[in-house]
Amino acid sequence: MRFFKIIVLSLLIGGCQGNEDNILPKRTTLTMSVYASATIQPDSLYQLYAAVGGILDNNFKEEGDLVQKGDPILQIIDRAPQLQTENAYLALRQSKENLEGNAAVLKEIEDEVYAARLKYLNDSLNLSRQQRLWEQGIGSKAEYDTKMLAFQLSQNQHKTLKARYARTRFELETKMVQAKNSYQSNKITTDDFTVNSRIAGRVYALYKEPGELVSTVEPLGTIGSANDFIIEMLIDEVDIIKIQLNQQVLIVLEAYPNEIYTARVSKIYPQKEERLQTFKIEALFNEPPKLLYPGLAGEANIVIAQKKDVLTIPRDYLMDGNKVMAPEGDIDVEVGLQNLEQVEILSGITETTLIIKPTQ
């Protein structure tokens, strides 16, 4: 399809000069471009990987299905983490019930603290009453001492039960936090056995069937945008320095051979692909075709320079880089911008100078 260069450049300059041997230079728009092979890919395309190894249990989606971010795509079998998660959840429920439920361990201690407090208050009243009587000379010293001892015992019992309540509550709260952390940790491990989509898009490929072995180093599928596509282009290393962001790109796809689409350079990758000795760049369609599929191939021309109203001649009329043949003999010319088809003439000839095509 390299003939695409000729088609595009001919469209840009308004047609070729003709096949006559004798021609006159013409003023036109001259465009220079860089050729690139092009491949269509969905935007945000990425491959699915499992965080753990195992046996593939189920594909929740099929190739071509639309997905939302977070949707489960694949399920891997491993019963042990699932059972551990269930046990951790039960332990969390039990610790929460002990701390907050009707049958909570704290409820029994609360009742004991309440009863001890009532006894402490009652003994305090009895002691106060006996102390007033003793101050009035009523009653015996033994009765006063008995009331004092009962008060001190109930006071100590109340303090002991309050401390026990606080210690037990702290232990139960700690156990519940530990149970919650254990449950969350096991749940994360269990979630690792479900591969979810990181984006909203389309499932373009699934590489494994249920029952097959899954590892962490091989891709399980491919997901990308359902509506947004990018153009990946490979540029020769001698041309990469000519490429800049937002340069116009002209695209012809093999699936649409009679259409020329325009795009703009959107990204330039700085790392050279050593095997192919090329650089990768990306472009975005200005108006994409109505229907696109990943992997559609084509060719592109990236416009790197353009001059309007310049004097040009066909490239094959130029001799030795700076001469043209005229009826009166060879003429030295100064050349400027040039592409595969046309050469800009800065001086030496005019629009009225008849030039002859050199013999090959």
SULSULJO-V361303 format. One record per residue. N is the residue number from 0. SS is DSSP state (~ for helix, > for strand, _ for the rest). PSI is psi in degrees with one decimal (NA if undefined). OMEGA is omega in whole degrees, -180 to 180 (none if undefined). Layout:
n: (N;N)
ss: (SS;SS)
psi: (PSI;PSI)
omega: (OMEGA;OMEGA)
This chain:
n: (0;1;2;3;4;5;6;7;8;9;10;11;12;13;14;15;16;17;18;19;20;21;22;23;24;25;26;27;28;29;30;31;32;33;34;35;36;37;38;39;40;41;42;43;44;45;46;47;48;49;50;51;52;53;54;55;56;57;58;59;60;61;62;63;64;65;66;67;68;69;70;71;72;73;74;75;76;77;78;79;80;81;82;83;84;85;86;87;88;89;90;91;92;93;94;95;96;97;98;99;100;101;102;103;104;105;106;107;108;109;110;111;112;113;114;115;116;117;118;119;120;121;122;123;124;125;126;127;128;129;130;131;132;133;134;135;136;137;138;139;140;141;142;143;144;145;146;147;148;149;150;151;152;153;154;155;156;157;158;159;160;161;162;163;164;165;166;167;168;169;170;171;172;173;174;175;176;177;178;179;180;181;182;183;184;185;186;187;188;189;190;191;192;193;194;195;196;197;198;199;200;201;202;203;204;205;206;207;208;209;210;211;212;213;214;215;216;217;218;219;220;221;222;223;224;225;226;227;228;229;230;231;232;233;234;235;236;237;238;239;240;241;242;243;244;245;246;247;248;249;250;251;252;253;254;255;256;257;258;259;260;261;262;263;264;265;266;267;268;269;270;271;272;273;274;275;276;277;278;279;280;281;282;283;284;285;286;287;288;289;290;291;292;293;294;295;296;297;298;299;300;301;302;303;304;305;306;307;308;309;310;311;312;313;314;315;316;317;318;319;320;321;322;323;324;325;326;327;328;329;330;331;332;333;334;335;336;337;338;339;340;341;342;343;344;345;346;347;348;349;350;351;352;353;354;355;356;357;358;359)
ss: (_;_;~;~;~;~;~;~;~;~;~;~;~;_;_;_;_;_;_;_;_;>;>;>;_;>;>;>;>;>;>;>;>;>;>;>;>;>;>;>;>;>;_;_;_;>;>;>;_;_;_;_;_;>;>;>;>;>;>;_;_;_;_;_;_;>;>;_;_;_;_;>;>;>;>;>;>;_;~;~;~;~;~;~;~;~;~;~;~;~;~;~;~;~;~;~;~;~;~;~;_;_;_;_;~;~;~;~;~;~;~;~;~;~;~;~;~;~;~;~;~;~;~;~;~;~;~;~;~;~;~;~;~;~;~;_;_;_;_;_;~;~;~;~;~;~;~;~;~;~;~;~;~;~;~;~;~;~;~;~;~;~;~;~;~;~;~;~;~;~;~;~;~;~;~;~;~;~;~;~;~;~;~;~;~;~;~;~;~;~;~;_;_;>;>;>;_;_;_;_;>;>;>;>;>;>;_;_;_;_;_;_;>;>;_;_;_;_;_;_;>;>;>;>;_;_;_;_;>;>;>;>;>;>;>;>;_;_;_;~;~;~;_;_;_;_;_;>;>;>;>;>;>;_;_;>;>;>;>;>;>;>;>;>;>;>;>;>;_;_;_;_;>;_;_;_;_;>;>;>;>;>;>;>;>;_;_;_;_;_;_;_;_;_;_;_;>;>;>;>;>;>;>;>;>;>;>;>;>;>;>;>;>;>;~;~;~;_;>;_;_;_;>;>;>;>;_;_;>;>;>;>;_;>;>;>;>;>;_;_;_;>;>;>;>;>;>;_;_;_;_;_;_;>;>;>;_;_;_;_)
psi: (14.2;-12.1;-14.8;-34.4;-47.1;-42.0;-49.2;-47.3;-32.5;-41.3;-38.5;-37.0;-1.0;25.0;155.5;168.0;-11.9;174.0;5.3;149.8;-32.3;124.8;168.7;141.8;150.9;148.4;131.8;-177.4;127.3;129.5;136.0;141.4;162.1;131.2;146.6;144.1;146.9;143.5;136.2;131.0;148.1;147.4;150.2;29.5;131.2;162.7;143.8;135.2;150.3;144.3;-18.2;160.3;164.0;-154.9;131.7;121.9;-41.2;142.6;111.0;-24.2;161.3;162.5;130.5;-13.6;144.9;143.0;156.2;160.5;128.8;-8.7;136.7;136.1;-44.7;151.0;128.7;141.2;131.0;103.3;-30.5;-52.1;-34.2;-42.6;-40.0;-37.8;-41.9;-42.7;-40.1;-34.7;-41.0;-41.2;-36.9;-42.8;-42.7;-44.0;-34.4;-38.0;-40.6;-31.5;-37.8;-17.5;176.1;-30.6;28.9;146.9;-34.5;-27.3;-41.8;-42.9;-35.8;-42.0;-40.7;-40.3;-40.6;-45.8;-40.6;-35.1;-41.2;-43.2;-39.9;-43.7;-40.1;-44.7;-32.5;-41.9;-42.8;-39.9;-41.8;-42.0;-44.0;-33.9;-37.8;-40.0;-40.8;-37.2;-23.9;3.5;19.4;138.0;173.7;162.4;-34.1;-40.4;-40.3;-44.3;-36.3;-44.5;-38.3;-43.7;-42.3;-40.7;-46.0;-39.8;-45.0;-35.8;-45.2;-39.2;-39.8;-44.8;-40.9;-43.2;-36.3;-41.8;-39.2;-40.5;-46.8;-41.8;-42.6;-41.0;-44.1;-42.1;-41.3;-40.1;-40.8;-43.9;-36.8;-41.0;-42.6;-41.5;-38.1;-44.2;-40.3;-41.4;-45.7;-39.9;-44.9;-33.3;-39.9;-43.5;-42.3;-40.7;-27.8;-21.2;-1.3;124.3;119.2;159.7;136.5;-12.7;166.3;123.9;-140.4;143.5;114.8;-23.0;143.9;128.0;-7.7;148.7;153.3;136.4;-16.6;153.8;137.6;136.5;173.1;-4.5;-6.3;139.9;147.0;-16.5;179.9;132.9;141.1;-180.0;144.9;-24.1;-26.9;126.8;150.7;161.5;115.8;128.5;142.7;124.3;134.7;145.4;-23.7;-15.9;-11.6;-31.9;-12.8;-9.2;135.4;158.1;146.2;6.4;147.0;141.4;134.6;124.9;135.3;124.2;144.9;-30.0;-21.5;69.8;-19.7;9.5;144.1;121.8;147.2;150.9;177.8;140.3;125.1;-21.4;140.4;118.1;129.3;-14.7;128.3;139.9;108.0;-37.2;-42.4;-9.9;44.0;164.5;148.7;135.4;162.7;152.1;156.1;135.8;142.1;-47.8;101.0;162.6;158.7;-30.6;123.5;148.8;147.8;136.9;-4.5;133.0;158.6;-165.0;151.9;150.9;122.6;117.7;118.0;-14.8;149.6;131.5;136.2;151.4;55.3;151.5;124.1;156.7;157.6;145.1;-35.7;1.8;-6.2;134.8;137.8;22.7;-19.8;28.7;150.3;155.8;126.0;164.8;-32.6;-0.9;-177.7;143.2;131.0;134.9;156.6;124.3;155.2;-121.3;143.1;152.8;-163.3;-21.3;-37.4;155.7;132.8;133.5;116.8;-35.7;163.7;-35.9;166.8;-176.7;-16.3;1.5;119.9;127.1;154.7;140.5;126.7;149.1;141.7;NA)
omega: (-178;175;179;177;-177;-179;-176;-177;177;178;-177;-175;175;176;180;-176;-178;-177;-179;178;-180;-178;172;174;-177;174;-177;174;-177;-177;172;-179;177;-179;176;169;-174;175;180;178;174;175;179;-180;177;-180;178;174;176;177;-179;176;179;178;179;-178;-174;168;-179;-179;176;178;-177;-179;172;-179;172;178;-180;179;175;-179;-176;176;180;-177;166;-173;-175;179;179;178;178;178;178;179;179;178;177;178;178;178;-179;-180;178;178;179;-177;-170;-172;180;180;-174;177;-178;-177;180;-180;177;179;179;178;-180;179;180;180;178;179;179;179;180;179;178;178;180;180;179;180;-179;179;177;178;-179;179;178;179;-180;179;-178;177;-179;179;179;-180;180;179;178;-180;179;179;-179;179;-180;177;179;180;179;178;-179;-179;177;178;178;179;-179;-180;-179;179;179;180;-180;178;178;180;-180;177;178;179;178;178;179;179;180;179;179;179;177;179;178;180;179;-179;172;180;-176;178;179;-176;167;-177;-177;174;-178;-180;170;-171;-176;175;178;-178;-180;179;-179;175;-179;-173;180;-179;-180;-179;-180;179;177;179;-180;-173;-176;-179;176;178;176;-177;177;-175;175;-175;179;-177;-172;-178;180;-173;177;177;176;174;-180;178;176;-171;167;179;179;179;178;-171;-177;-178;174;-178;179;180;178;178;-176;-178;177;179;-175;-175;178;175;-170;-176;-178;-177;180;173;179;172;179;177;178;178;167;173;-176;172;-178;-177;179;177;176;176;176;-175;177;180;-176;169;180;-176;-178;178;179;177;-180;174;177;178;-175;170;175;-176;-176;174;-179;-180;175;175;-177;179;170;-179;177;179;-178;178;-179;-180;174;179;172;-176;177;-179;178;175;-176;-173;-170;177;176;177;-179;180;178;178;178;-180;-178;-178;177;179;-175;178;180;176;-178;none)
